[in-house]
Amino acid sequence: MWRGKRVAVIFPTYNEKESIRAATLDFFSTGVVDEIIVINNNAAPGTSEELVGTSAREIFETKQGYGHALLCGVDHCDADIVIFAEPDGTFVGRDVFKLLTYSDDKPVIFGTRTSRDFVWSGANMGRFLRWGNWAVAKMTEVLFNTTALTDVGCTLRLFTREALKRIRPQLTIGGSHFGPQLLMEAIAHRIPFVEIPVNYRERVGMSMVTGNLWKAFCLGIRMILLIWAYRLGFYGSERHRWTAEAETKYGEAGKQPIELVVPVGGESLHLCPSRVAGTSTESLPQQHEQPHRKAA
């Protein structure tokens, strides 16, 4: 609980069997986290057993992907403040206090791993990842005239319930580049945010994305394409506004979706998805309740 508000942490897990228990206990030990929701995204065998004896709630999401896992967590969470993090040992529970302190003034807080004083020895933040994330962040800052940005890839972030409700209908990406979409929608909805330095430690086990240079490069390209798609009005909230204007100007012809599919690193990025103008939370397809359980 933070100033009378319930706090929840969402952990997506796939290859974090060796670290999920320690991460769960670490975040709970802060005393301000009311609930930890672990999204089992086809996780390694034995992951569920690691949660036994903790107070974490485990939910199963069979759609593979970082975005699918986090959205599943969002849809099953009713806390006032939601913190996204990865349970791979890279983040420390005490940084929750930083995020919460800044949330008193801003509804969205992004972590950044570009401050050398907070990057621990052994952390996977070499020159390529550090400067790549910094360059994409600065590109975003210039394109959208935002507050200072230095890291678009940090997965430790905080959203208030109100902020998530505003952007939830437009969150559609199921893959690893879901993180930048959260940033893009916050910008598109003019939701105030700030970026703060957080601790970044060595990962327990191998990352399925950043542990491979080629996969990390492809992810960076998808991020850049997504950001430019938002800037040009081909995606997200700007796409919805553009579609509504086209309907007004061109009638039925303006309702026809224009779809551009760009294959990158084995995944496809749909720059103009089917028309969803005027989408509201109520009009979204109802999701089937996912099986979940609280660890014994």
C-alpha positions as CSV (number, residue, x, y, z in Angstrom):
1,M,0.0,0.0,0.0
2,W,1.3,3.4,-0.9
3,R,-0.5,6.5,0.5
4,G,-3.8,4.6,0.6
5,K,-3.4,3.1,-2.9
6,R,-3.0,-0.6,-3.6
7,V,0.2,-1.5,-5.4
8,A,0.6,-4.5,-7.7
9,V,3.6,-5.9,-9.6
10,I,3.2,-7.8,-12.8
11,F,5.9,-10.4,-13.6
12,P,5.9,-12.0,-17.1
13,T,7.8,-15.3,-17.0
14,Y,9.1,-17.6,-19.6
15,N,12.7,-18.5,-18.9
16,E,13.0,-17.3,-15.3
17,K,12.6,-20.5,-13.3
18,E,15.9,-20.0,-11.5
19,S,15.1,-16.4,-10.4
20,I,11.3,-16.1,-10.1
21,R,11.2,-17.0,-6.4
22,A,14.0,-14.7,-5.3
23,A,12.5,-11.8,-7.4
24,T,9.0,-12.4,-5.9
25,L,10.3,-12.4,-2.3
26,D,12.5,-9.4,-3.0
27,F,9.6,-7.2,-4.2
28,F,7.3,-8.4,-1.4
29,S,10.0,-7.5,1.2
30,T,9.5,-3.8,0.4
31,G,6.3,-3.9,2.4
32,V,4.5,-1.6,0.0
33,V,3.6,-4.3,-2.7
34,D,0.1,-5.7,-2.0
35,E,0.1,-8.2,-4.9
36,I,2.4,-9.8,-7.3
37,I,0.8,-11.3,-10.4
38,V,3.0,-13.8,-12.2
39,I,2.0,-14.5,-15.8
40,N,3.1,-17.9,-16.8
41,N,3.7,-17.5,-20.5
42,N,4.5,-21.1,-21.4
43,A,7.2,-20.9,-18.8
44,A,9.9,-23.5,-18.2
45,P,8.8,-26.6,-16.3
46,G,9.1,-26.1,-12.6
47,T,8.4,-22.4,-12.6
48,S,5.0,-22.8,-10.8
49,E,6.6,-24.9,-8.1
50,E,9.1,-22.1,-7.4
51,L,6.1,-19.9,-6.4
52,V,4.8,-22.3,-3.7
53,G,4.9,-20.7,-0.3
54,T,4.9,-17.2,-1.7
55,S,1.8,-15.0,-1.8
56,A,2.1,-14.5,-5.6
57,R,-0.9,-15.1,-7.9
58,E,-0.1,-17.1,-11.0
59,I,-2.1,-16.7,-14.2
60,F,-1.5,-18.7,-17.4
61,E,-1.3,-17.0,-20.8
62,T,-0.8,-19.3,-23.7
63,K,-0.4,-16.6,-26.3
64,Q,3.4,-16.4,-26.5
65,G,4.9,-13.0,-26.2
66,Y,6.0,-10.3,-23.8
67,G,3.1,-8.0,-24.8
68,H,0.5,-10.8,-24.5
69,A,1.8,-11.6,-21.0
70,L,1.7,-8.1,-19.7
71,L,-1.8,-7.4,-21.1
72,C,-3.1,-10.5,-19.5
73,G,-1.7,-9.2,-16.2
74,V,-3.3,-5.8,-16.7
75,D,-6.7,-7.4,-17.5
76,H,-6.5,-9.4,-14.2
77,C,-5.3,-6.6,-12.0
78,D,-7.4,-4.0,-10.1
79,A,-4.7,-2.2,-8.2
80,D,-4.5,1.5,-8.1
81,I,-0.8,1.5,-9.1
82,V,0.7,-1.1,-11.5
83,I,4.4,-1.8,-11.8
84,F,5.8,-3.8,-14.7
85,A,9.1,-5.6,-14.1
86,E,10.9,-8.7,-15.2
87,P,11.7,-11.4,-12.6
88,D,15.1,-12.3,-14.0
89,G,17.2,-10.8,-11.3
90,T,18.1,-7.7,-13.2
91,F,15.9,-5.3,-11.1
92,V,15.9,-4.8,-7.3
93,G,12.8,-4.5,-5.2
94,R,13.9,-1.4,-3.4
95,D,13.6,0.6,-6.6
96,V,9.9,0.3,-6.2
97,F,10.2,3.2,-3.6
98,K,11.7,5.4,-6.3
99,L,8.9,4.7,-8.7
100,L,6.2,5.3,-6.1
101,T,7.8,8.5,-4.9
102,Y,7.7,10.0,-8.4
103,S,4.2,8.7,-8.9
104,D,3.0,11.2,-6.4
105,D,3.6,13.8,-9.2
106,K,3.4,11.8,-12.4
107,P,1.0,9.0,-13.5
108,V,3.6,7.2,-15.6
109,I,7.2,6.5,-14.6
110,F,9.8,4.9,-16.8
111,G,13.0,3.4,-15.6
112,T,16.3,4.0,-17.4
113,R,19.4,1.8,-17.3
114,T,21.8,4.3,-18.9
115,S,23.3,5.7,-15.8
116,R,26.6,3.9,-15.3
117,D,26.5,4.3,-11.5
118,F,23.4,2.1,-11.4
119,V,24.6,-0.6,-13.9
120,W,26.1,-3.4,-11.9
121,S,29.1,-5.5,-12.9
122,G,28.0,-8.3,-15.2
123,A,24.8,-6.6,-16.4
124,N,24.0,-7.0,-20.0
125,M,24.3,-3.4,-20.9
126,G,27.2,-3.2,-23.3
127,R,27.9,-0.4,-25.7
128,F,25.6,-1.7,-28.4
129,L,22.6,-2.0,-26.1
130,R,23.3,1.2,-24.2
131,W,23.9,3.5,-27.2
132,G,21.2,1.8,-29.3
133,N,18.6,2.4,-26.6
134,W,19.9,5.9,-26.1
135,A,19.7,6.7,-29.8
136,V,16.2,5.4,-30.2
137,A,15.1,7.3,-27.1
138,K,16.6,10.6,-28.4
139,M,14.9,10.0,-31.8
140,T,11.6,9.7,-30.0
141,E,12.3,12.7,-27.8
142,V,12.9,14.8,-31.0
143,L,10.0,13.4,-33.0
144,F,7.4,14.0,-30.3
145,N,9.0,16.9,-28.4
146,T,8.8,14.9,-25.1
147,T,10.5,15.3,-21.8
148,A,14.0,13.8,-21.6
149,L,14.3,10.2,-22.7
150,T,17.4,7.9,-22.6
151,D,16.2,4.3,-22.6
152,V,13.2,2.9,-24.5
153,G,14.0,-0.7,-23.6
154,C,13.9,-0.6,-19.8
155,T,11.1,-2.9,-18.7
156,L,10.8,-1.5,-15.1
157,R,8.0,1.0,-15.3
158,L,4.9,2.3,-13.4
159,F,1.4,3.2,-14.5
160,T,-1.5,4.4,-12.5
161,R,-4.8,2.6,-13.0
162,E,-6.3,5.7,-14.6
163,A,-3.4,6.0,-17.1
164,L,-3.8,2.3,-18.1
165,K,-7.5,2.7,-18.6
166,R,-6.9,5.5,-21.1
167,I,-4.5,3.6,-23.3
168,R,-5.7,0.0,-22.8
169,P,-8.0,-0.1,-26.0
170,Q,-5.0,0.8,-28.2
171,L,-2.5,-1.7,-26.7
172,T,-2.4,-4.4,-29.3
173,I,1.2,-5.6,-29.7
174,G,1.9,-9.0,-28.3
175,G,5.6,-9.2,-29.0
176,S,8.8,-7.9,-27.4
177,H,8.3,-4.4,-28.8
178,F,5.2,-3.9,-26.6
179,G,7.3,-1.8,-24.3
180,P,7.7,1.1,-26.8
181,Q,4.0,1.0,-27.5
182,L,3.3,1.8,-23.8
183,L,5.5,4.9,-24.3
184,M,3.9,5.8,-27.6
185,E,0.4,5.7,-26.2
186,A,1.4,7.7,-23.2
187,I,2.7,10.3,-25.6
188,A,-0.3,10.1,-27.9
189,H,-2.7,10.6,-24.9
190,R,-0.5,13.4,-23.5
191,I,-0.2,11.6,-20.2
192,P,2.6,13.2,-18.1
193,F,5.6,11.0,-17.5
194,V,9.2,11.1,-16.2
195,E,12.2,8.8,-16.6
196,I,14.3,7.9,-13.6
197,P,17.6,5.8,-13.2
198,V,17.1,2.4,-11.8
199,N,19.5,-0.4,-10.7
200,Y,20.3,-3.0,-13.4
201,R,22.0,-6.2,-12.4
202,E,23.3,-9.3,-14.1
203,R,20.6,-11.5,-15.4
204,V,20.0,-15.0,-14.0
205,G,20.1,-17.3,-17.0
206,M,20.1,-16.4,-20.7
207,S,17.7,-13.8,-22.2
208,M,15.8,-15.1,-25.2
209,V,16.1,-11.7,-26.9
210,T,18.9,-9.4,-25.6
211,G,21.2,-12.4,-25.1
212,N,21.4,-12.7,-28.9
213,L,22.9,-9.8,-30.8
214,W,20.9,-10.5,-34.0
215,K,17.6,-10.7,-32.1
216,A,18.4,-7.6,-30.2
217,F,19.2,-5.8,-33.5
218,C,15.9,-7.0,-35.0
219,L,14.0,-5.8,-31.9
220,G,15.6,-2.4,-32.2
221,I,14.5,-2.2,-35.9
222,R,10.9,-3.1,-34.9
223,M,11.0,-0.4,-32.2
224,I,12.1,2.2,-34.7
225,L,9.5,1.2,-37.2
226,L,6.8,1.3,-34.6
227,I,7.8,4.8,-33.4
228,W,7.9,6.1,-37.0
229,A,4.5,4.5,-37.6
230,Y,3.1,6.5,-34.7
231,R,4.8,9.7,-35.9
232,L,3.3,9.3,-39.4
233,G,-0.2,8.5,-38.0
234,F,-0.1,4.8,-39.2
235,Y,-0.6,3.2,-35.8
236,G,-2.3,3.5,-32.4
237,S,-4.2,6.6,-31.3
238,E,-3.0,8.7,-34.2
239,R,-4.2,6.0,-36.6
240,H,-7.7,6.1,-34.9
241,R,-7.8,9.8,-35.3
242,W,-6.7,9.6,-38.9
243,T,-9.4,7.0,-39.7
244,A,-12.1,9.0,-38.1
245,E,-11.1,12.1,-40.2
246,A,-11.0,9.9,-43.3
247,E,-14.6,8.7,-42.6
248,T,-15.8,12.2,-42.2
249,K,-14.1,13.4,-45.4
250,Y,-14.5,10.3,-47.7
251,G,-17.5,8.4,-46.2
252,E,-17.6,4.7,-46.7
253,A,-14.3,4.7,-48.7
254,G,-12.6,6.1,-45.6
255,K,-13.5,3.1,-43.6
256,Q,-11.4,0.7,-45.6
257,P,-8.2,-0.2,-43.7
258,I,-4.8,0.1,-45.4
259,E,-2.4,-2.4,-44.1
260,L,1.4,-2.5,-44.5
261,V,3.1,-5.5,-43.2
262,V,6.9,-5.3,-42.6
263,P,8.7,-8.6,-41.8
264,V,11.6,-8.1,-39.4
265,G,13.6,-10.9,-37.8
266,G,10.9,-13.6,-38.2
267,E,8.1,-11.3,-36.9
268,S,5.7,-9.1,-38.9
269,L,4.9,-5.5,-37.9
270,H,1.5,-4.4,-39.0
271,L,1.8,-0.7,-39.5
272,C,-1.9,-0.1,-40.3
273,P,-4.1,-2.6,-38.5
274,S,-7.7,-3.0,-39.2
275,R,-10.0,-0.1,-38.3
276,V,-10.7,0.2,-34.6
277,A,-11.7,3.9,-34.6
278,G,-13.9,4.7,-31.7
279,T,-12.9,1.6,-29.8
280,S,-13.8,1.7,-26.1
281,T,-13.0,-0.8,-23.4
282,E,-16.6,-2.0,-23.5
283,S,-16.5,-2.7,-27.3
284,L,-13.3,-4.8,-27.1
285,P,-13.8,-8.5,-27.6
286,Q,-14.3,-10.1,-24.2
287,Q,-11.3,-12.2,-23.1
288,H,-11.8,-15.6,-21.8
289,E,-10.9,-15.9,-18.1
290,Q,-7.5,-17.4,-17.8
291,P,-6.9,-20.2,-15.3
292,H,-5.0,-18.9,-12.4
293,R,-4.2,-19.8,-8.9
294,K,-2.5,-18.4,-5.8
295,A,0.6,-20.2,-4.7
296,A,0.0,-22.4,-1.7
